[in-house]
Amino acid sequence: MQVNIDLGLFRGTMSAEKSFHMTPDEFRRHGHAVVDWIADYHSRIESLPVLSQAKPGQIRASLPAHPPAHGEPFEGLLKDVENLILPGVTHWQSPNFFAYFPCNASGPGILGDLLSSGLGVQGMLWSTSPACTELETHVLDWLVSMLGLPEKFLSSSTGGGVIQDTASSAALCALLAARERATDYTSNQKGCDGRIVAYASSQTHSSLEKAAMIAGIGVTNLRLIEVDENFSMRPDALARQVEADKRAGLVPCFVCATTGTTSSNAMDPIAEIARVAHQHDLWLHVDAAMSGTAALCPEFRHLQNGVEFADSYNFNPHKWMFTNFDCNCFWVADRKALIQTLSILPEYLRNQATESGAVIDYRDWHIQLGRRFRSLKLWFVIRHYGVEGLQHHIRRHVQLAQTFALWVREDESFELAAPVPLNLVCFRHKAGDAANQTIMDRLNRSGDLFLTHTKLNGKLTLRLCVGQTHTEARHVERAWKRICEEAEKLSAK
Ligand SMILES: Cc1ncc(COP(=O)(O)O)c(C=O)c1O
C-alpha cells in the first residue's frame, strides 16, 4: 500500500509547530545549575543526617497526586529535589557512611556518567556505537594488569571482560555458562533435569541463590559448603560434597569462591578450591565484589592467590573504586563458552561487522540486549586518579580500618568478631545482642554516622566499613568516639 504525503505542506507545518523540548541554551543554563547543586550538595553533605529520617510514605505524601498537565519551569524541579526528595535520601556519599559496603561516586565518575547520558548511546552491537564497545574492551584490558589478574582474561587472549550492571548479573552469567558447559550446551535447548548442582559457601552473597533460581538449577541444588573459624569456605568439605553428589548421579558444574564476603569480609582459599574444581571439572567463579578493588595495591593481592585458576572473576568499581553505580567488571577465561551460552541473533540485528567476526558484540555477554556507555565513567575515574591516586586512597582506607580495629581490640568493653583483612571491621560490645542493637539504633537515629549489622556465630555483630570516597581519619575517629559514648550511656543506666 502506498501512502502519499504532501511533504511540502508537512514541512511548512513543522517549522511553525510549537516544541516542548528543552533548547540547547536552556539545557546549558539548567545543566550549570544542576552541576552547581551537586557540587554544593557534596560540600554540605556532612551537615546532613546520614541515614534518612523519613517515615514510610512521607515522601509520597509530599508529592502531587496527579502528574502535571502542562510543563513546569525547571527551577521548580530543582527546588523540589531540595525540599521534597532530599529528606528521603540516605547519604551514601557522606564520609560518615560506614554501612553495608560502600557505593561510591566521585567527580570524574559523575562527569563520565553525565557524558554517557549526553551521548545517549545504546551499545548493544559494535555497529551501534563502535566506541562504546572498544573503550569498554580497552579499559577492561587495562584493569587486568592494574589488578594483577591472569592474562587469559585479556581480550587478546582466549577471554575478555565486559561491564555488567551488578555482581548479581555477573554471577548469573557465570552460572549459566557453567551449566551449559557441563551439559554440552544442551540445557538452553532442553532445560535442566534437576541433576545439575553448584557450590558456594554458607557465607556467599545471596545473589548466588538468586542465580540458582533463575538459571533453573534450583536453590536446593546450590550446596552451601561449611566454613572454618574465619568464615572461609572449607575446601575439604567442598570436595566431600562434590564426591557425594557425583556418587548420587548428579552433575556438579560450578563453584563460587569469594574474595571478601559481605557479612565479614572472609577470604575463601581460591587455590585450594581451584584444586577441587579442576579435579571435578567445575567452573570456578571468583566474586570479589568489594574487595577486588584492593588488588590495585600489590601488597593485598595475596588475598586472592589462586585467581589464575578462575574461569571467571568479577568486582564492582561501583563499590570501592570511586565509580558511580552501576558498574561491575566481569571477566571470563574462555569467552567462547559465555558467548555460546548467551548468543541469540534475530534477523533485525544482523549486520556486516557482526558477520565479519572481527568485532565484539557485547549483547552476547550478558542478559539484557541494550547497554549504556558505562566505560566512560570508568575511563574518567582511572584517568583522573591514575593508578597512584587509586592506590593512595585504598591504602588509606585500609589503614583507617586497621586503626579502628586496634581501638576495638584495646577496649575492654568491645571485641572483634572476625579477622580484619582489609577495610571492614566486625565487632561487638561484650554486653550482648540487645546492647549492640541499642548502640546501633541510637547512632543511626542520631544521623551522625550510619553502620549496619550482621550475625556471626549467631551473635549480633556491628559492621563498620571504611570505603566511602571522602572518608578521612577525623570521620573514623568521630565514629569511634560516638560508639564509645553510646556504650557508656548503656552502662550508666
Ligand atoms: C561479595 C558480594 N557479592 C555480590 C554482591 C551483590 O552486589 P550487586 O549489588 O552488585 O549485585 C555483594 C553486595 O554487597 C557482595 O558483597
The ligand as a Gaussian input file, in Angstrom:
#p B3LYP/6-31G(d) Opt

LIG

0 1
 C       30.548000     -10.313000      47.903000
 C       29.349000      -9.715000      47.219000
 N       28.874000     -10.292000      46.106000
 C       27.808000      -9.794000      45.470000
 C       27.165000      -8.668000      45.920000
 C       25.987000      -8.147000      45.167000
 O       26.322000      -6.953000      44.575000
 P       25.449000      -6.269000      43.437000
 O       24.562000      -5.292000      44.144000
 O       26.456000      -5.623000      42.547000
 O       24.683000      -7.338000      42.751000
 C       27.621000      -8.030000      47.075000
 C       26.950000      -6.830000      47.612000
 O       27.289000      -6.272000      48.604000
 C       28.743000      -8.560000      47.735000
 O       29.224000      -8.002000      48.837000

